[in-house]
Amino acid sequence: MNHPVLPSWRDGHARAALLRFVEEVTTPGDHFLVPSDRVAAFDNDGTLWPEQPIPVQLHYLTERWRQMAKADPALADREPYTSALSGDPAWLASVLEDHYAGDDTRLPALAEAVIATQRGMDTDELAVAVGEFFHTARHPVLRRPYPACAYQPMLELLFFLREHGFTTVLVSGGGRDFMRVISTELFGVPPEQVIGSTADAHWSASRRAVVYGDGIRVLDDGPEKPVRIWNRLGRRPVLACGNSNGDIEMLAYTEAAPHGLAVLIHHDDDTRDDPPYDAGAQRALAEATRRAWLTVSVKYDWTRLYPDAL
């Protein structure tokens, strides 16, 4: 049965908890919050759109690495260029799995390759390259354009919150400037409300532009997320949604707010186009149980996944 509010959410504990939370903080009373205090933070990959078999930005980077390795064959024997040329995402996936398990041994090699894709570019040039990717690439498994891969229930939640005076922000471990290109079109979140990992950059007087440099300034993951939220917003979120171990600190930060609500998306559906997985989320799921966070089941709480899929 569909509903005029959150129509892609099944009747149940999760939908009821979200509706109750919004009603309480927007109705005069003990839980009431003025609009300026209604801040909702959302992780991106795995929370607002799929991150399997690899996150969207890694798909973009893989295409760039393939182009770079074809232009410079000396790169072909080095990861991640070897994987990019072969089309096998196993190495990339294993680096991410190790990261979420606390092992960053291979992360510097991946970080250097990420930097190489934009070193010397200015912000406008990167935005053009990313925009071209978003308008031509398709999800490698779903075979649909990425703008059609956002989770419909989460789009409805973002819209519902903004209707009730919330500021919605993206807080991603992925690149801030990557997400800024599509955040307004896809999620209704303007670029200034996107928080993410950032590269070193400097002002070029000759080019009259901001140009990317030789390092990653901030990896916006784990304990860095609440720090970045505070640095950017000067406020603690009262609602936060995540799906992985990298979101634990953001969810704990939000839970500690007066009447704060922490929401964890659990990918547990083996019947639709969203493969079930707990890898990279084991600690988050355990924390959600221990702290009584609101856990949303993709299988049981969402009636559909994508905007045009019933």
N, C-alpha and C positions, 0 to 999 in steps of 0.2 A: 504494500500500500504506500503510495507517494503522499508527501505532505507539502504544503506551501512553504514551510520552513525546513531547510536541510532535507530536500526531497530524496536524495540518494542515500540517506541514512535510515537504517531499519529502526523501528521502535525497539527500545531496549535501554539498558543501563547507560551506555555511552552517549547516545543522543539526548536522553533525559538529563544527564549530568551537565552536558554543554548548555542546553536550554536553561536549566536551573541556574547555572553560574552566571550567564548573561543577564537573566532576569534579576538576580540578586544584586549585581554590581551596577545595574542601571535603574533600579527602583529605590527611591528614598528609604533609608533604613540603615541597619547596622553595617551592611556590606556595601553600601552605595559608594561609587567612585566617580569623581568628576571626570569628564572626558579626557583631560590631559593625563590622567593616571591610568587610563585604559590602554595599556600597551600589550600587544600580543606578538610573541616572537616565534618564528617558524624556521626550523631547519628546512633544507631544500631537498637534496638527493635522498630518496627513500621515504620522504615525508610528503612532499608536494608532487613529485613525479618519480618514475622508477629509477633505481640505481643498478639494476641487473640487466645484462651481464657485467657491464661496467657503467660508472657514472657518465652522464651526458658530456661533461667537460672532457673526460678522458677519450670519448669518441672523437671530439673535436681535435684534441691534441694528437691522437693517433693518426688522423688524416694529415696533420701538419708534419709529424715525424716521418710519415711515408714520403711526403713531398721532399723533405729535407734530405732523406737518405737516397732518394733517386737523384737528387742534384749533387750529392756528395757521397759517392759509394764507400768512402772510408768509414762512414757511420754505420754501415750495414751490419757489422759484426758486433755492435754494442747495443745493449738494452737501454731504452725501450725501442730503439729503431728496428732491431731484428724482429721483435714481435709485431711492430707496425707493418713491416713489409710482408710478414707471413700471414697476417690477419688473425693470429692466435692471441687472445687476450689473457692467457693463463698467467704470464709473468706479471702483468699489471694487476690482475686480480689477487695474486699471491702477495704482492707488496702491500696492497690495501688490507688484506686479511692480517698480515703480520703487524701492520700499524695498529689496527684495532685490538690486537692481542698484546700490544706493548713493545713490539720489536721493530725498530726503525732503522735497522742495519742498512737496508737498500734504499731508504727514502732519499738520501742525498743524491744518488744517481738519478732518481726520478725527478727530484727538484731541479737539478741542473738541466735536464732535458726540457722541463716546463719553461724554465727561464730562457732557454735557447730559442723557443718558438716566438718570443716577443721582444728579445733584446734589441734595443735600438729603434723599435717601433714607437710611435706616439699614440696617445690614447684614442685619437680619431681613427688611425689606421687599424688598431686592434678592433675597435667597434665595427668597422666595415668588414673585416675578416670574419668576425664572429657572426655578424648579421647574415653574411652570405651562407655560412654553415647552417644557421637555423632555418633559412628559407630553402635549402636544398637537401639537407641530410634527413635520413629516416632512421628511426630506432632499429637496431640490427635484428631484433627478434620480432617486435610488433609490426615492423614495416609500415609505420605511420609517421607522418611528420612530427617533429618534437613538440610544436605548439599544440598538437592533438594528444599528447601523452600526459598532460597534467591530470592528476586524480580529481575526478568530478566532485566527490564528497568534500575534498579539501578546498576546491574553488568555492563551493557553496559556503563552507565555514568562513573563509576569508571575507566573502561578500557579506555574510550575516554579521560578522563582527564589525565591519566598517559601517554597516547600516546602523549599528548601535553605538557609534561614537568611538570605536577602537582605532588606534593606529596599529597597522600590521607591518611588521618588519621581517625581512629575510635574514637569517643568521646562518651562513653556510661555511663549511670547511673548504668549499670550492672557491674559485676566484671571484672576488667582488666585481671586477670589471667585466668578467664573462657574463655574470648573471644580470648586470645592469642593462645589458643590451636588450633583453627580452622580458625583464621583470614586470614592466608596466603592461605590455601587451598581454602577457600570459597570466599574471597573478594580480594585476592591479596595484602593484607595489612600485612606487617611483624610485628612481636610482638613488636618491638621497636616503632611502630607507632600506638599502641593501648593505649588509655587513658581511664581510668575507675575508678570505686570505688575500693578502696584498703583496705586490712586488715592489722592489725598490724603484723609485722614479725620481726624476729631477727636471727642473725647468731648463729648457733650451731657448736662449734668447734668439739665436739665429733662426730657429724654426718656429719660434713663438708658440711652443707647444710643450706639454708634459711628456717626457720620453722615459720609457722603461729601461732599467739598468741591469745589474748583474747579480741580483739576489732576491730572495723572498723576505719581505720585511716582517710579515706576520702570518703564521699558519693558524687560522681561526678554527681551532678544534679543541674539544675537551675543556680544560680549565681556562683556555683563552677566550672561550665564547662569552661567559659572563663579564670578563674584563672588557672585551670589545663592546659589548652592549652598553656597559656603564660609560665607557669613554665616548661613545657616539651619542648616546641618548640622555645620559644623566638620570636615568630612571630604571627601576627594576620592573621587568614584565610581570603582569598579573596572570597571564596565560602563556604557556609555551608548549610547542609540539615538536617532538623529535622521533627518531626511530632507531638510534644506534648508541653504542658505547660513547661515541664522541659527543653525545647530547646530554650525558648524565649531569654534568655540572650546570648547564643551562637550565635543566629541569629542576635541579635542586635549588638553584638560585631563585627560580620563579615560585616554587613551592613555599619558600620561606617568606614570600610577600604576604601581607595580611590578606587572607582569603584567596591566595594564589592557587592556580590549577595547573598541574603538570600532566601532559598528555603524551603517551607513547603509542606510536603506530606499530602494530605487530603484523608482519607479513606471514600469514598462516594459511593462505588460501591455495589449495592444490587443484582447484576446479576452473580457474579463470586465468586471464593473461597477466598474472602477477605471481611469479614463482615464490613458493614459501621458502623462507630462510631465517635462521637465527644467527648465522655466522656474523660476527661483528656487533651483535646485539645481546649477547648472553648476559653480560654484566648489567646492561640496561634493563633487561627483562627481570632479572633478580632484584634490582633496586626498585623497580615498579611494584613488584610484589611486596617487598619489605616496607616500602614507604606508602603503599596504597595509592600510587599514582593511577590516573585513569588510563587503562590500557584499551586501545581500540583494535578490535579484530577485523582485519580486511575481509575475512571470510564471513563473519557473522554480523558485522555492524554496517557494511556497505552493500547496497543493493546493486550498484554498478561501479565500474572503475573509471571509465573515460567518458568525455562529453558526448560522444556519438555512439556509445556502446550500452545497450540496455541490459 
